[in-house]
Amino acid sequence: MLMKVVVVGCTHAGTAAVRELLMKHPETEVDVFERREDISFLSCGIALYLEGTVGRLEDMFYATPASLEALGPHVHVHLQHDVLSIDAADHRVLAENLKTGNQQHYQYDKLVMATGSYPVVPPISGVSIPRVLMCKNYDDARRIKESAKDAEHIAIVGGGYIGVELAEAYSRNRKQVTLINGVSPLLSHYVDLPLSHEISEALTKRGVELKANTVAKHFDSDDQHVFIQTDKGEIQADLAVVCVGFRPMTELLIGQVDMNPDGSIHVNDYMQTSNSDIFAAGDAVAVHFNPTGKDAYAPLATNAVRQGMMAGANLFKPTIKYMGTQATSALKLYDHNLGVTGLTLAHAKRNHLSAASVTMTDDFRPPFMPDTVKITMVLVYDTDDRRILGAQFYSQYDIVNAANLISVMIQNRNTIDQLAYVDMLFNPNYDKPWHYLNLLGQLAVTQADNTTA
């Protein structure tokens, strides 16, 4: 008898789960439900599309329903189908065909919850008026691109990755841009205050008007403008884009599996929920965050594809164990590169860790080379056991892969002492006899030793 699997949601995690499941068990009967009319959209490419680097938004899709259905003889991708309920006790879901209104129950042996996330809609009146847009999916990107054609002044609400990327994209297109950031510093989830200030300066130098520590409270509009009431006065623009974060889409399983206070689903090391027949992956799920050893909400595509792949691999039996994450990420901002991993100092202290940090700015290679550029590095570590907790890298030099190395060291619970002397290559084209990461580790060791002396 064939195993029956239902997958709810088909962006990154759902697509990865289906591919991995059918690669190992192609005879499985799989029903995939997606309430949109497309799957596998890379929303991280929206800013690239808006600034013109990517010419076709359609290129941001990396799978089609037909490509998934070709993976096995019993695969059915149900587009524009909304799952209305999940009955974990009876192992069935109720789905509605959004085109016809017909509703039907589908039985399952195993279920993969890959519903993703909602863009956070802030408690601002007027947020749904025509000239105020969200930024999450393919439809949002098309609406923003179309609306921006006749817009000269664009206001962006939110100072995370998406907000900063949109501000850059529009400033490159010579739009007047106002970036409204709330009470937290710009990119505060990823960098500490000194780098936040440096990134803010990079934006303002390119003409972006940064409204820091400013809270949007109300939107209004007429045929041509949007009026944003803030706690610091009114801002008038032609278009407003709201991007203040995401929250897990998990209401279908409330009361049926264990969840965290933020609504994210808790999973074990094999992406299994507290119900042994329900697996979950992607933005609906909490990651196992290695720097703290706790659940955390980190809605990144990298986390989603890994979790989805593991959910698909583990449906029949525990096969691939989840290693957790450091929430490693990167951002290209004008001529600079930002790479981050793990905890900022502020977040480490918020998690009640005995943490400290060191900051180093230096040339990435020797002065006898014909040219070089500065790199700024921040290393966060635990003062009790000297374990590395996080790092931030910012430079015109493409330094982002340094964040990947530190990510591995955090995962392996390496210390600043090990970073100081770990073997690294030397070639004048790329670094000095002491690699810049060795030097960063040595600076942290010196600070830690002087503190305890």
C-alpha positions as CSV (number, residue, x, y, z in Angstrom):
1,M,0.0,0.0,0.0
2,L,1.3,3.4,-1.0
3,M,2.2,6.0,1.7
4,K,0.0,9.0,1.3
5,V,1.7,12.3,2.0
6,V,0.1,15.8,2.1
7,V,2.3,18.9,1.7
8,V,0.6,22.2,2.7
9,G,2.4,25.1,1.0
10,C,4.9,25.0,-1.8
11,T,7.5,27.7,-1.7
12,H,11.1,26.9,-0.6
13,A,10.4,24.3,2.1
14,G,7.5,22.6,0.4
15,T,9.4,22.3,-2.9
16,A,12.5,20.9,-1.2
17,A,10.4,18.4,0.8
18,V,8.6,17.1,-2.3
19,R,11.9,16.8,-4.3
20,E,13.7,14.9,-1.5
21,L,10.8,12.6,-0.7
22,L,10.3,11.6,-4.3
23,M,14.0,11.2,-5.0
24,K,14.1,8.5,-2.3
25,H,10.6,7.2,-2.6
26,P,9.2,7.9,-6.1
27,E,6.2,5.7,-5.6
28,T,4.8,7.8,-2.8
29,E,1.3,9.3,-3.3
30,V,1.7,13.0,-2.8
31,D,-0.9,15.8,-2.7
32,V,0.6,19.3,-2.7
33,F,-1.7,22.2,-1.9
34,E,-0.7,25.8,-2.7
35,R,-3.3,28.6,-2.6
36,R,-1.3,30.8,-5.0
37,E,-1.1,30.0,-8.8
38,D,2.6,29.6,-8.7
39,I,5.3,27.8,-6.6
40,S,8.9,28.3,-5.6
41,F,9.2,32.1,-5.9
42,L,12.5,33.6,-4.7
43,S,11.4,36.8,-3.0
44,C,15.0,37.7,-2.2
45,G,15.2,38.8,-5.9
46,I,12.5,41.4,-5.7
47,A,14.9,44.3,-5.0
48,L,17.1,43.1,-7.9
49,Y,14.1,43.2,-10.2
50,L,13.0,46.6,-9.0
51,E,16.4,48.1,-9.7
52,G,16.7,46.4,-13.1
53,T,19.5,44.0,-12.4
54,V,17.1,41.1,-13.0
55,G,15.1,41.8,-16.2
56,R,12.3,39.2,-15.8
57,L,10.5,38.5,-12.5
58,E,9.5,35.1,-13.9
59,D,13.2,34.1,-13.6
60,M,12.8,34.1,-9.8
61,F,10.9,30.8,-10.0
62,Y,13.1,27.7,-9.8
63,A,10.4,25.0,-10.0
64,T,7.0,24.4,-11.7
65,P,4.0,22.2,-10.8
66,A,4.8,20.1,-13.9
67,S,8.4,19.6,-12.8
68,L,7.3,18.3,-9.4
69,E,4.6,16.1,-10.9
70,A,7.2,14.6,-13.2
71,L,9.1,13.3,-10.2
72,G,6.6,10.4,-9.5
73,P,3.5,8.7,-10.9
74,H,1.3,9.7,-8.0
75,V,2.1,13.4,-7.5
76,H,-0.6,16.0,-7.7
77,V,0.0,19.7,-7.3
78,H,-3.2,21.5,-6.5
79,L,-2.7,25.2,-7.3
80,Q,-5.2,27.8,-6.0
81,H,-6.3,25.4,-3.3
82,D,-6.7,26.7,0.2
83,V,-6.4,24.2,3.0
84,L,-9.2,25.2,5.4
85,S,-8.5,22.8,8.2
86,I,-6.2,20.0,9.3
87,D,-7.6,17.2,11.5
88,A,-4.6,15.5,13.0
89,A,-6.7,12.9,14.9
90,D,-8.4,11.7,11.7
91,H,-5.3,12.3,9.4
92,R,-7.2,14.4,6.9
93,V,-7.2,17.9,5.5
94,L,-10.1,19.9,4.1
95,A,-9.1,21.9,1.0
96,E,-11.1,24.4,-1.1
97,N,-10.6,24.9,-4.8
98,L,-10.5,28.7,-5.0
99,K,-11.5,28.7,-8.7
100,T,-14.7,26.6,-8.2
101,G,-15.5,26.9,-4.5
102,N,-15.6,23.1,-4.2
103,Q,-14.3,21.6,-1.0
104,Q,-12.9,18.1,-0.5
105,H,-11.3,16.0,2.2
106,Y,-7.9,14.3,1.6
107,Q,-6.5,11.6,3.8
108,Y,-2.8,11.3,4.7
109,D,-0.4,9.1,6.5
110,K,2.2,11.8,6.9
111,L,1.8,15.6,6.5
112,V,4.4,18.3,5.9
113,M,3.4,21.8,7.1
114,A,5.2,24.3,4.8
115,T,2.8,27.2,4.9
116,G,5.5,29.8,5.3
117,S,4.9,33.3,6.8
118,Y,2.7,36.4,6.6
119,P,4.3,39.8,6.2
120,V,3.7,41.6,9.4
121,V,1.0,44.2,9.0
122,P,1.8,46.9,11.6
123,P,-1.1,48.3,13.7
124,I,-1.4,51.3,11.5
125,S,-4.7,52.6,10.3
126,G,-5.0,53.0,6.5
127,V,-2.4,50.3,5.8
128,S,-4.6,48.7,3.2
129,I,-5.2,51.7,1.0
130,P,-4.2,51.5,-2.7
131,R,-0.9,53.4,-2.5
132,V,0.4,51.4,0.4
133,L,1.9,48.0,-0.6
134,M,3.5,45.0,1.1
135,C,6.6,43.2,-0.2
136,K,6.6,39.4,0.0
137,N,5.6,37.5,-3.2
138,Y,5.4,37.7,-7.0
139,D,2.2,39.7,-7.0
140,D,3.6,42.2,-4.6
141,A,6.7,42.7,-6.8
142,R,4.6,43.3,-9.9
143,R,2.4,45.8,-8.1
144,I,5.4,47.7,-6.7
145,K,7.1,47.8,-10.0
146,E,4.0,49.0,-11.8
147,S,3.1,51.6,-9.1
148,A,6.6,52.9,-9.0
149,K,6.6,53.8,-12.8
150,D,4.9,57.1,-12.1
151,A,6.1,57.6,-8.5
152,E,9.0,59.9,-7.9
153,H,9.0,59.8,-4.1
154,I,8.8,56.4,-2.4
155,A,8.5,55.9,1.3
156,I,9.7,52.6,2.8
157,V,8.5,51.6,6.2
158,G,10.9,49.1,7.9
159,G,14.7,49.0,8.4
160,G,15.5,45.3,8.0
161,Y,17.1,43.7,5.0
162,I,14.1,44.2,2.7
163,G,13.7,47.8,3.6
164,V,17.4,48.6,3.0
165,E,17.5,46.7,-0.2
166,L,14.4,48.5,-1.6
167,A,15.9,51.9,-0.5
168,E,19.1,51.1,-2.4
169,A,17.2,49.8,-5.5
170,Y,15.0,52.9,-5.8
171,S,17.9,55.3,-5.1
172,R,19.8,53.6,-7.9
173,N,16.8,54.4,-10.1
174,R,17.1,58.1,-9.1
175,K,13.9,58.0,-7.1
176,Q,13.5,60.2,-4.0
177,V,13.5,57.7,-1.1
178,T,12.5,58.1,2.5
179,L,13.2,55.2,4.8
180,I,11.2,55.2,7.9
181,N,12.7,53.1,10.7
182,G,11.1,52.6,14.1
183,V,12.7,52.6,17.5
184,S,15.4,50.0,16.8
185,P,18.6,51.0,14.9
186,L,18.8,50.2,11.2
187,L,19.5,46.4,10.6
188,S,19.6,45.9,14.4
189,H,18.7,42.2,14.0
190,Y,22.0,41.7,12.1
191,V,24.6,44.2,13.2
192,D,25.5,46.2,16.3
193,L,25.3,49.9,16.6
194,P,28.6,51.0,15.0
195,L,28.0,49.1,11.7
196,S,24.3,50.2,11.8
197,H,25.6,53.8,11.8
198,E,28.0,53.1,8.9
199,I,25.3,51.5,6.8
200,S,23.0,54.5,7.6
201,E,25.6,56.8,6.3
202,A,26.0,54.8,3.1
203,L,22.3,55.3,2.4
204,T,22.2,59.0,3.2
205,K,25.3,59.6,1.0
206,R,23.3,58.2,-1.9
207,G,20.4,60.5,-1.2
208,V,18.1,58.3,0.9
209,E,16.4,60.3,3.6
210,L,16.6,58.2,6.7
211,K,13.9,58.8,9.4
212,A,15.4,57.0,12.3
213,N,13.6,56.4,15.6
214,T,10.3,57.3,13.8
215,V,7.1,55.4,14.1
216,A,4.5,55.3,11.4
217,K,1.0,55.6,12.9
218,H,-1.5,56.3,10.1
219,F,-1.8,56.2,6.3
220,D,-4.1,58.3,4.1
221,S,-4.0,58.9,0.4
222,D,-5.6,60.7,-2.6
223,D,-5.3,59.9,-6.3
224,Q,-1.6,60.7,-6.5
225,H,-0.1,60.7,-3.0
226,V,0.1,58.8,0.2
227,F,0.3,60.7,3.5
228,I,2.1,59.0,6.4
229,Q,1.4,60.3,9.9
230,T,4.4,59.5,12.2
231,D,5.2,60.4,15.8
232,K,7.5,63.1,14.3
233,G,5.1,64.6,11.8
234,E,3.6,63.9,8.3
235,I,5.5,62.5,5.4
236,Q,4.1,62.8,1.9
237,A,5.1,60.4,-0.9
238,D,3.8,59.0,-4.1
239,L,4.0,55.4,-2.9
240,A,4.6,53.6,0.4
241,V,6.0,50.1,0.8
242,V,5.7,48.4,4.2
243,C,8.2,45.7,5.1
244,V,8.5,45.3,8.9
245,G,9.1,41.6,9.2
246,F,7.2,38.3,9.0
247,R,5.2,36.0,11.3
248,P,4.6,32.3,11.0
249,M,1.5,31.0,9.3
250,T,0.5,28.2,11.6
251,E,-3.1,28.7,12.6
252,L,-4.1,25.4,11.0
253,L,-2.3,23.5,13.7
254,I,-3.1,25.5,16.8
255,G,-3.8,23.2,19.6
256,Q,-2.7,20.2,17.6
257,V,1.1,20.5,17.8
258,D,3.5,22.3,20.2
259,M,4.2,25.9,19.3
260,N,6.4,28.7,20.7
261,P,4.9,31.9,22.1
262,D,5.5,33.6,18.7
263,G,3.4,31.0,16.9
264,S,6.3,29.2,15.3
265,I,6.1,25.4,15.4
266,H,8.6,23.5,17.5
267,V,10.2,20.5,15.8
268,N,12.7,17.9,16.8
269,D,16.0,17.0,15.2
270,Y,14.2,15.3,12.3
271,M,11.7,18.1,11.6
272,Q,9.0,16.2,13.3
273,T,6.4,18.1,15.4
274,S,4.9,16.8,18.7
275,N,2.5,14.8,16.5
276,S,4.7,12.0,15.0
277,D,2.8,12.0,11.7
278,I,3.2,15.8,11.1
279,F,6.4,17.3,10.0
280,A,7.1,21.0,9.5
281,A,9.6,23.2,7.7
282,G,10.4,26.7,6.6
283,D,9.0,30.0,7.9
284,A,6.3,28.3,9.9
285,V,8.9,26.6,12.0
286,A,11.3,27.7,14.7
287,V,15.0,27.0,14.0
288,H,17.3,25.4,16.5
289,F,19.6,28.4,17.1
290,N,23.0,27.2,18.0
291,P,24.4,30.3,19.6
292,T,21.8,30.1,22.3
293,G,20.8,26.5,22.2
294,K,17.2,27.6,22.0
295,D,14.3,27.9,19.5
296,A,14.4,31.1,17.5
297,Y,12.4,32.5,14.6
298,A,14.6,33.1,11.6
299,P,12.6,33.2,8.3
300,L,15.4,32.8,5.8
301,A,15.3,30.9,2.5
302,T,18.5,29.0,3.6
303,N,16.8,27.6,6.6
304,A,13.6,26.8,4.6
305,V,15.4,24.7,2.0
306,R,17.4,22.7,4.5
307,Q,14.4,22.0,6.7
308,G,12.3,21.1,3.8
309,M,14.9,18.7,2.4
310,M,15.2,17.1,5.9
311,A,11.4,16.8,6.3
312,G,11.2,15.0,3.0
313,A,14.1,12.7,3.8
314,N,12.8,11.8,7.3
315,L,9.1,11.0,6.5
316,F,9.7,7.3,6.2
317,K,12.3,7.0,9.0
318,P,14.8,9.3,10.8
319,T,17.6,9.7,8.3
320,I,19.1,13.2,8.4
321,K,19.6,15.0,11.7
322,Y,19.1,18.8,11.8
323,M,22.3,20.5,12.8
324,G,20.6,23.8,13.7
325,T,21.5,27.2,12.3
326,Q,23.4,30.3,13.0
327,A,21.1,32.4,10.8
328,T,24.0,33.3,8.5
329,S,23.1,35.9,5.8
330,A,24.5,38.6,3.6
331,L,23.6,41.9,1.9
332,K,25.0,43.8,-1.0
333,L,24.7,47.5,-0.4
334,Y,26.0,49.7,-3.2
335,D,29.7,49.0,-3.4
336,H,29.9,47.3,0.0
337,N,29.3,43.7,1.2
338,L,27.8,42.7,4.5
339,G,28.0,39.2,5.9
340,V,26.7,38.2,9.4
341,T,26.3,35.1,11.5
342,G,25.1,34.2,15.0
343,L,24.4,36.8,17.7
344,T,25.1,40.5,17.8
345,L,26.4,41.8,21.1
346,A,23.1,43.4,21.9
347,H,21.2,40.1,21.2
348,A,23.7,38.1,23.2
349,K,23.1,40.3,26.2
350,R,19.4,40.2,25.7
351,N,19.7,36.4,25.9
352,H,21.5,36.8,29.3
353,L,24.9,35.6,28.0
354,S,28.1,36.9,29.4
355,A,29.2,38.4,26.1
356,A,31.8,40.9,24.8
357,S,32.9,41.9,21.4
358,V,35.9,43.3,19.5
359,T,36.0,45.4,16.4
360,M,38.9,45.5,14.0
361,T,39.3,47.6,10.8
362,D,42.3,46.8,8.7
363,D,43.5,46.3,5.1
364,F,42.6,42.9,3.8
365,R,46.0,42.4,2.2
366,P,49.6,43.7,2.4
367,P,50.5,47.3,1.7
368,F,53.0,46.4,-1.0
369,M,50.1,45.3,-3.2
370,P,49.1,47.9,-5.8
371,D,45.7,48.3,-4.1
372,T,43.8,47.2,-1.1
373,V,40.6,48.1,0.8
374,K,39.6,48.2,4.4
375,I,37.6,45.5,6.1
376,T,35.6,46.0,9.3
377,M,35.0,43.0,11.4
378,V,33.1,42.4,14.7
379,L,33.5,39.3,16.7
380,V,31.1,38.5,19.6
381,Y,32.2,35.9,22.2
382,D,31.2,34.4,25.5
383,T,33.5,35.7,28.3
384,D,32.8,32.6,30.5
385,D,33.9,29.9,28.1
386,R,35.4,32.0,25.3
387,R,33.0,30.4,22.8
388,I,32.4,32.4,19.6
389,L,28.8,33.6,19.4
390,G,28.6,35.8,16.3
391,A,30.4,38.0,13.8
392,Q,29.8,40.8,11.4
393,F,31.8,41.7,8.3
394,Y,31.6,44.9,6.1
395,S,33.8,45.9,3.2
396,Q,34.1,46.8,-0.4
397,Y,36.1,43.6,-0.6
398,D,33.9,40.5,-1.0
399,I,34.3,39.3,2.5
400,V,30.9,37.6,3.0
401,N,32.3,34.1,3.0
402,A,34.1,34.9,6.2
403,A,30.7,34.7,7.8
404,N,30.3,31.1,6.5
405,L,33.6,30.1,8.2
406,I,32.6,31.7,11.5
407,S,29.2,30.0,11.2
408,V,30.9,26.6,11.1
409,M,32.9,27.6,14.2
410,I,29.8,28.6,16.1
411,Q,28.1,25.4,15.2
412,N,31.2,23.4,16.4
413,R,31.4,25.5,19.6
414,N,34.9,26.8,18.7
415,T,36.6,29.4,20.8
416,I,38.3,32.7,20.2
417,D,41.6,30.9,21.0
418,Q,41.0,28.4,18.2
419,L,40.1,31.2,15.7
420,A,43.4,33.0,16.6
421,Y,45.6,30.1,15.4
422,V,43.4,28.0,13.0
423,D,45.3,27.2,9.8
424,M,44.4,29.5,7.0
425,L,46.0,30.2,3.6
426,F,48.4,33.0,2.8
427,N,48.7,34.6,-0.6
428,P,49.3,38.4,-1.0
429,N,46.4,38.6,-3.4
430,Y,44.0,37.6,-0.7
431,D,45.4,38.3,2.8
432,K,48.4,38.8,4.9
433,P,50.8,36.2,6.5
434,W,48.3,36.2,9.4
435,H,44.8,35.9,7.9
436,Y,42.5,38.7,8.9
437,L,40.3,36.2,10.8
438,N,43.3,35.0,12.8
439,L,44.0,38.6,13.6
440,L,40.4,39.2,14.7
441,G,40.7,36.1,17.0
442,Q,44.0,37.3,18.4
443,L,42.5,40.6,19.2
444,A,39.6,38.9,21.0
445,V,42.1,36.7,23.0
446,T,44.1,39.8,24.0
447,Q,40.9,41.5,25.2
448,A,39.7,38.5,27.1
449,D,43.0,37.9,28.8
450,N,43.4,41.5,29.8
451,T,39.8,41.5,31.2
452,T,40.5,38.4,33.4
453,A,44.0,39.3,34.4
